[in-house]
């Protein structure tokens, strides 16, 4: 709707991420705070434009967010920060019960980059490369 309003004022207006700063994106912050070597490696893959293979738990609540790494990825998927990669760039057979996850668009990638820029600086450089 914001974009339509902008177009009414200026027919040359370009779309932008109107919603990305409407919340504090605390889920990403908690995710980064819990990062270990394996999580960091997967985040590097995602920021480089690749996919990761993970089990997604559909019946997950925030109470169990930090109880396992799978739960962290599940929360990011269930909240829309990651999506299932249905593209032809999948290089392997995905096991039953697992999904190939990607960052869905540039706007979400920018959110990840903004949140990790000062927390894990080397990941920010990977994402930009």
Backbone as ProteinMPNN parsed JSONL, in Angstrom:
{"seq_chain_A": "XXXXXXXXXXXXXXXXXXXXXXXXXXXXXXXXXXXXXXXXXXXXXXXXXXXXXXXXXXXXXXXXXXXXXXXXXXXXXXXXXXXXXXXXXXXXXXXXXXXXXXXXXXXXXXXXXXXXXXXXXXXXXXXXX", "coords_chain_A": {"N_chain_A": [[0.818, -1.175, 0.0], [1.963, 1.217, 0.763], [3.722, 1.646, -1.337], [1.981, 2.059, -3.465], [0.779, 4.439, -2.652], [3.047, 6.071, -2.798], [3.496, 5.971, -5.562], [1.287, 7.374, -6.476], [1.971, 9.94, -5.78], [4.398, 10.245, -7.057], [5.126, 9.199, -10.115], [7.417, 7.935, -10.922], [8.449, 6.635, -8.771], [10.341, 4.238, -6.969], [10.068, 0.844, -5.822], [10.54, -0.049, -2.379], [11.899, -1.387, 0.728], [9.496, -1.247, 2.702], [8.566, -2.399, 5.065], [10.67, -3.414, 6.527], [11.869, -2.16, 8.733], [9.941, -2.09, 10.655], [9.719, -3.611, 12.884], [11.711, -4.983, 15.566], [13.122, -7.125, 14.72], [13.929, -9.185, 16.425], [14.164, -11.931, 16.469], [16.181, -12.605, 14.677], [18.345, -11.464, 15.962], [18.458, -13.011, 18.333], [19.081, -15.402, 17.195], [21.615, -14.945, 16.084], [23.0, -14.454, 18.437], [23.093, -17.002, 19.511], [24.787, -18.315, 17.898], [27.012, -20.81, 16.796], [29.853, -22.665, 15.621], [28.846, -24.399, 13.562], [26.348, -23.223, 12.965], [27.202, -20.689, 12.188], [28.646, -21.332, 9.865], [26.557, -22.212, 8.231], [25.088, -19.879, 8.04], [26.906, -18.349, 6.604], [26.773, -19.695, 4.155], [24.101, -19.136, 3.407], [24.153, -16.303, 3.206], [25.859, -16.062, 1.094], [24.263, -16.671, -0.966], [23.511, -19.282, -1.31], [21.91, -22.445, -0.507], [20.738, -24.141, 2.474], [20.392, -27.329, 4.044], [17.881, -28.47, 6.042], [15.932, -29.801, 8.777], [12.556, -29.004, 9.258], [10.513, -28.007, 11.806], [7.189, -27.939, 12.14], [5.401, -27.56, 14.231], [6.23, -25.743, 16.293], [7.037, -23.721, 19.08], [7.893, -20.502, 20.473], [8.935, -20.982, 22.96], [10.651, -23.119, 22.741], [12.712, -22.282, 21.219], [15.585, -22.028, 21.569], [16.339, -24.619, 22.1], [17.387, -26.417, 20.268], [19.475, -26.559, 17.323], [18.048, -27.077, 14.966], [15.56, -26.036, 15.656], [16.046, -23.306, 15.666], [16.483, -22.74, 12.911], [14.005, -23.551, 12.003], [12.28, -21.668, 13.175], [13.147, -19.363, 11.847], [12.328, -20.043, 9.283], [9.516, -20.391, 9.644], [8.769, -17.816, 10.315], [9.217, -16.441, 8.007], [11.722, -15.486, 7.301], [13.392, -17.216, 6.036], [12.947, -19.286, 3.15], [11.638, -22.149, 1.375], [13.708, -23.561, -1.0], [12.887, -24.033, -4.202], [14.05, -24.1, -6.56], [16.07, -24.867, -9.455], [18.697, -24.993, -8.696], [19.515, -26.717, -6.755], [21.83, -28.963, -5.608], [21.83, -31.563, -4.78], [20.277, -34.613, -3.608], [17.561, -34.104, -1.586], [17.025, -35.228, 1.618], [14.218, -37.138, 2.915], [11.942, -35.446, 4.989], [13.46, -33.216, 5.309], [14.392, -29.901, 4.201], [15.463, -27.663, 1.603], [16.687, -24.6, 2.344], [16.565, -21.081, 1.779], [17.567, -17.601, 1.72], [14.959, -15.484, 1.041], [14.819, -13.071, -0.491], [16.278, -9.923, -1.571], [15.689, -7.913, 0.272], [15.292, -9.262, 2.747], [17.821, -10.374, 2.965], [19.314, -8.05, 3.33], [18.375, -7.307, 5.848], [19.395, -9.4, 7.447], [22.139, -8.881, 7.013], [22.388, -6.303, 8.149], [21.858, -6.869, 10.837], [23.945, -8.54, 11.528], [26.253, -7.213, 10.957], [27.893, -5.867, 12.879], [28.06, -7.755, 14.812], [29.063, -10.236, 13.875], [31.452, -9.681, 12.036], [32.963, -10.879, 9.874], [31.118, -12.492, 8.585], [29.449, -10.663, 7.414], [31.084, -9.656, 5.408], [31.313, -11.964, 3.823], [28.666, -12.228, 2.921], [28.455, -10.025, 1.267], [30.105, -10.606, -0.792]], "CA_chain_A": [[0.0, 0.0, 0.0], [2.857, 2.381, 0.797], [4.264, 1.855, -2.67], [0.902, 2.642, -4.276], [0.692, 5.848, -2.254], [4.209, 6.754, -3.361], [3.287, 6.093, -7.007], [0.315, 8.437, -6.707], [2.692, 11.209, -5.637], [5.521, 10.288, -7.988], [4.976, 8.034, -11.008], [8.729, 7.316, -11.092], [8.889, 6.071, -7.481], [10.838, 2.858, -6.982], [9.678, 0.105, -4.613], [11.577, -0.216, -1.375], [11.53, -2.245, 1.851], [8.703, -0.437, 3.623], [8.258, -3.074, 6.339], [11.826, -4.028, 7.167], [12.205, -1.531, 10.005], [8.722, -1.936, 11.446], [9.884, -4.367, 14.127], [13.131, -5.001, 15.905], [13.72, -8.344, 14.172], [14.585, -9.815, 17.579], [14.425, -13.341, 16.185], [17.504, -12.693, 14.052], [19.326, -11.147, 17.004], [18.621, -14.172, 19.209], [19.718, -16.411, 16.364], [23.038, -14.602, 16.018], [23.561, -14.616, 19.778], [23.264, -18.431, 19.777], [25.554, -18.928, 16.822], [28.223, -21.578, 17.01], [30.592, -22.909, 14.385], [27.988, -24.964, 12.52], [25.365, -22.209, 12.598], [27.935, -19.65, 11.471], [28.921, -21.857, 8.529], [25.308, -22.213, 7.464], [24.76, -18.486, 7.762], [27.796, -17.958, 5.509], [26.188, -20.261, 2.933], [22.897, -18.381, 3.069], [24.519, -14.95, 2.773], [26.53, -16.182, -0.202], [23.245, -16.963, -1.978], [23.314, -20.717, -1.424], [20.881, -23.01, 0.36], [21.141, -25.09, 3.502], [19.419, -28.41, 4.192], [17.475, -28.54, 7.442], [14.615, -30.296, 9.178], [11.668, -27.929, 9.701], [9.496, -28.429, 12.764], [6.031, -27.07, 11.937], [4.669, -27.362, 15.484], [7.234, -25.196, 17.193], [6.7, -22.47, 19.752], [9.067, -19.729, 20.866], [9.482, -21.558, 24.193], [11.67, -24.11, 22.404], [13.595, -21.675, 20.228], [17.006, -22.298, 21.767], [16.587, -25.991, 22.55], [18.194, -27.128, 19.272], [19.781, -25.793, 16.118], [16.922, -27.221, 14.033], [14.499, -25.119, 16.047], [16.412, -21.96, 15.218], [16.2, -22.653, 11.481], [12.55, -23.671, 11.847], [11.678, -20.377, 13.505], [13.436, -18.446, 10.743], [11.456, -20.433, 8.171], [8.117, -20.146, 9.982], [8.533, -16.376, 10.363], [9.402, -15.89, 6.669], [13.077, -15.025, 7.036], [13.916, -18.195, 5.091], [11.913, -19.996, 2.412], [12.09, -23.395, 0.754], [14.271, -23.382, -2.338], [12.291, -24.968, -5.16], [14.733, -23.785, -7.8], [16.869, -25.942, -10.036], [20.102, -24.921, -8.287], [19.781, -27.683, -5.695], [22.875, -29.839, -6.133], [21.823, -32.862, -4.126], [18.984, -35.177, -3.24], [17.183, -33.657, -0.251], [16.439, -36.358, 2.347], [12.857, -37.003, 3.413], [11.843, -34.758, 6.257], [14.327, -32.032, 5.311], [14.114, -28.94, 3.137], [16.527, -26.746, 1.212], [16.247, -23.272, 2.741], [17.311, -19.942, 1.239], [17.075, -16.257, 2.017], [14.025, -15.343, -0.079], [14.934, -11.883, -1.344], [17.312, -8.962, -1.204], [15.269, -7.18, 1.465], [15.595, -10.101, 3.914], [19.281, -10.462, 3.043], [19.773, -6.797, 3.923], [18.068, -7.361, 7.28], [20.421, -10.256, 8.038], [23.419, -8.174, 6.987], [22.359, -5.213, 9.13], [21.887, -7.41, 12.185], [25.206, -9.212, 11.843], [27.386, -6.369, 10.552], [28.783, -5.582, 14.002], [28.132, -8.919, 15.679], [29.957, -11.214, 13.256], [31.883, -8.9, 10.868], [33.428, -11.653, 8.723], [29.941, -12.966, 7.853], [28.98, -9.538, 6.599], [31.93, -9.613, 4.205], [30.937, -13.104, 2.983], [27.391, -11.919, 2.306], [28.608, -8.984, 0.26], [30.998, -11.06, -1.843]], "C_chain_A": [[0.878, 1.261, 0.0], [3.395, 2.7, -0.59], [3.213, 2.495, -3.581], [0.732, 4.119, -3.936], [1.853, 6.653, -2.83], [4.046, 6.967, -4.866], [2.278, 7.182, -7.347], [0.973, 9.811, -6.631], [3.75, 11.372, -6.717], [5.472, 9.038, -8.86], [6.298, 7.33, -11.282], [9.264, 6.682, -9.806], [9.291, 4.611, -7.646], [10.373, 2.139, -5.718], [10.85, 0.003, -3.646], [11.039, -1.063, -0.23], [10.772, -1.468, 2.911], [8.557, -1.083, 4.996], [9.493, -3.468, 7.122], [12.242, -3.38, 8.477], [10.988, -1.33, 10.899], [8.747, -2.764, 12.722], [11.375, -4.415, 14.432], [13.847, -6.247, 15.395], [14.506, -9.1, 15.244], [14.93, -11.273, 17.313], [15.804, -13.51, 15.558], [18.58, -12.433, 15.1], [19.549, -12.344, 17.921], [19.318, -15.3, 18.47], [21.221, -16.182, 16.31], [23.702, -14.815, 17.37], [23.848, -16.077, 20.105], [24.231, -19.086, 18.807], [26.81, -19.621, 17.32], [28.861, -21.815, 15.661], [29.692, -23.419, 13.266], [26.953, -23.949, 12.047], [26.028, -21.106, 11.785], [28.235, -20.101, 10.04], [27.676, -21.856, 7.652], [24.879, -20.794, 7.121], [25.631, -17.956, 6.633], [27.241, -18.447, 4.177], [24.982, -19.444, 2.474], [23.24, -16.988, 2.536], [25.247, -14.944, 1.437], [25.544, -16.531, -1.325], [22.981, -18.431, -2.185], [22.183, -21.169, -0.5], [21.522, -23.866, 1.446], [20.038, -26.133, 3.616], [19.134, -28.604, 5.67], [16.129, -29.231, 7.603], [13.808, -29.092, 9.665], [10.601, -28.534, 10.603], [8.332, -27.452, 12.666], [5.304, -26.717, 13.232], [5.587, -26.835, 16.572], [6.717, -23.909, 17.822], [7.989, -21.777, 20.163], [9.706, -20.259, 22.141], [10.662, -22.485, 23.913], [12.708, -23.575, 21.426], [15.047, -22.1, 20.375], [17.317, -23.731, 22.17], [17.351, -26.827, 21.53], [18.458, -26.223, 18.077], [18.64, -25.882, 15.113], [15.802, -26.25, 14.364], [14.794, -23.686, 15.607], [16.094, -21.772, 13.735], [14.701, -22.725, 11.224], [11.858, -22.352, 12.12], [11.931, -19.373, 12.377], [12.587, -18.768, 9.521], [10.005, -20.049, 8.462], [7.784, -18.654, 10.056], [8.822, -15.681, 9.03], [10.783, -15.357, 6.361], [13.829, -15.984, 6.117], [12.73, -18.822, 4.377], [12.511, -21.274, 1.838], [12.53, -23.099, -0.668], [13.691, -24.452, -3.25], [12.931, -24.804, -6.528], [15.578, -24.966, -8.267], [18.329, -25.919, -9.581], [20.432, -25.872, -7.14], [20.683, -28.772, -6.265], [22.803, -31.267, -5.601], [20.4, -33.351, -3.904], [18.677, -34.764, -1.803], [16.5, -34.824, 0.464], [14.999, -36.076, 2.776], [12.874, -36.326, 4.77], [12.723, -33.531, 6.366], [13.973, -31.153, 4.128], [15.367, -28.132, 2.835], [16.007, -25.339, 1.471], [17.167, -22.201, 2.164], [16.776, -18.646, 1.84], [16.225, -15.861, 0.819], [14.229, -14.147, -0.995], [15.999, -10.938, -0.795], [16.952, -8.214, 0.079], [15.59, -7.968, 2.74], [17.105, -10.236, 4.068], [19.855, -9.206, 3.688], [19.511, -6.759, 5.426], [19.099, -8.219, 7.992], [21.752, -9.518, 8.107], [23.47, -7.062, 8.02], [22.494, -5.75, 10.545], [23.234, -8.034, 12.529], [26.434, -8.366, 11.552], [28.379, -6.147, 11.693], [28.943, -6.779, 14.93], [29.14, -9.933, 15.164], [30.481, -10.59, 11.961], [32.307, -9.736, 9.663], [32.262, -12.244, 7.938], [29.389, -11.877, 6.957], [29.789, -9.468, 5.315], [31.609, -10.769, 3.274], [29.661, -12.793, 2.227], [27.481, -10.896, 1.193], [29.412, -9.465, -0.944], [30.371, -11.808, -2.936]], "O_chain_A": [[0.571, 2.243, -0.677], [3.51, 3.864, -0.974], [3.534, 3.377, -4.377], [0.561, 4.95, -4.828], [1.668, 7.778, -3.295], [4.414, 8.02, -5.388], [2.393, 7.838, -8.382], [0.574, 10.736, -7.339], [3.978, 12.469, -7.228], [5.75, 7.938, -8.384], [6.298, 6.226, -11.826], [10.413, 6.242, -9.765], [8.652, 3.854, -8.377], [10.291, 2.753, -4.655], [12.01, -0.026, -4.059], [9.86, -1.419, -0.217], [11.356, -1.07, 3.919], [8.437, -0.374, 5.995], [9.375, -3.831, 8.292], [12.925, -4.025, 9.272], [11.007, -0.49, 11.798], [7.86, -2.616, 13.562], [12.197, -3.944, 13.646], [15.048, -6.406, 15.613], [15.608, -9.589, 14.994], [15.892, -11.793, 17.878], [16.517, -14.461, 15.878], [19.609, -13.108, 15.119], [20.69, -12.665, 18.255], [20.067, -16.069, 19.072], [22.005, -17.117, 16.473], [24.832, -15.297, 17.443], [24.749, -16.366, 20.892], [24.468, -20.291, 18.888], [27.559, -19.095, 18.143], [28.448, -21.224, 14.663], [29.765, -22.927, 12.14], [26.709, -23.833, 10.846], [25.463, -20.642, 10.795], [28.086, -19.316, 9.103], [27.744, -21.535, 6.466], [24.365, -20.542, 6.031], [25.154, -17.195, 5.791], [27.235, -17.711, 3.191], [24.862, -19.104, 1.296], [22.68, -16.549, 1.531], [25.251, -13.936, 0.731], [25.936, -16.669, -2.484], [22.297, -18.805, -3.138], [21.58, -20.357, 0.201], [22.684, -24.26, 1.35], [18.879, -25.849, 3.317], [20.043, -28.872, 6.455], [15.303, -29.244, 6.691], [14.327, -28.254, 10.402], [9.883, -29.453, 10.211], [8.452, -26.29, 13.053], [4.657, -25.672, 13.31], [5.696, -27.426, 17.647], [6.044, -23.111, 17.169], [9.052, -22.396, 20.197], [10.888, -20.017, 22.386], [11.562, -22.622, 24.741], [13.494, -24.342, 20.869], [15.675, -22.495, 19.392], [18.45, -24.029, 22.546], [17.916, -27.858, 21.895], [17.747, -25.243, 17.855], [18.295, -24.887, 14.475], [15.164, -25.702, 13.466], [13.887, -22.948, 15.221], [15.505, -20.763, 13.348], [14.184, -22.047, 10.337], [10.952, -21.957, 11.386], [11.033, -18.622, 11.999], [12.171, -17.861, 8.799], [9.341, -19.448, 7.618], [6.627, -18.275, 9.876], [8.687, -14.462, 8.931], [11.008, -14.827, 5.274], [14.808, -15.588, 5.484], [11.631, -18.884, 4.929], [13.728, -21.456, 1.82], [11.809, -22.465, -1.438], [13.975, -25.639, -3.086], [12.421, -25.305, -7.53], [15.764, -25.94, -7.538], [19.122, -26.744, -10.034], [21.541, -25.823, -6.608], [20.356, -29.416, -7.262], [23.644, -32.095, -5.95], [19.442, -32.584, -4.003], [19.461, -35.05, -0.898], [15.504, -35.352, -0.029], [14.613, -34.924, 2.974], [13.735, -36.612, 5.602], [12.737, -32.869, 7.404], [13.335, -31.599, 3.174], [16.222, -27.941, 3.7], [15.004, -24.927, 0.887], [18.38, -22.385, 2.072], [15.677, -18.606, 2.394], [16.71, -15.893, -0.312], [13.848, -14.201, -2.164], [16.539, -11.136, 0.294], [17.833, -7.916, 0.886], [16.104, -7.401, 3.704], [17.615, -10.216, 5.188], [20.777, -9.287, 4.5], [20.327, -6.242, 6.189], [19.628, -7.817, 9.029], [22.418, -9.528, 9.142], [24.483, -6.892, 8.697], [23.177, -5.144, 11.371], [23.626, -8.054, 13.696], [27.551, -8.771, 11.876], [29.589, -6.232, 11.48], [29.863, -6.812, 15.747], [29.972, -10.432, 15.921], [29.998, -10.938, 10.884], [32.038, -9.341, 8.529], [32.396, -12.478, 6.737], [28.912, -12.155, 5.857], [29.229, -9.242, 4.243], [31.624, -10.594, 2.056], [29.569, -13.057, 1.029], [26.663, -10.905, 0.273], [29.409, -8.822, -1.994], [31.056, -12.229, -3.868]]}, "name": "protein", "num_of_chains": 1, "seq": "XXXXXXXXXXXXXXXXXXXXXXXXXXXXXXXXXXXXXXXXXXXXXXXXXXXXXXXXXXXXXXXXXXXXXXXXXXXXXXXXXXXXXXXXXXXXXXXXXXXXXXXXXXXXXXXXXXXXXXXXXXXXXXXXX"}
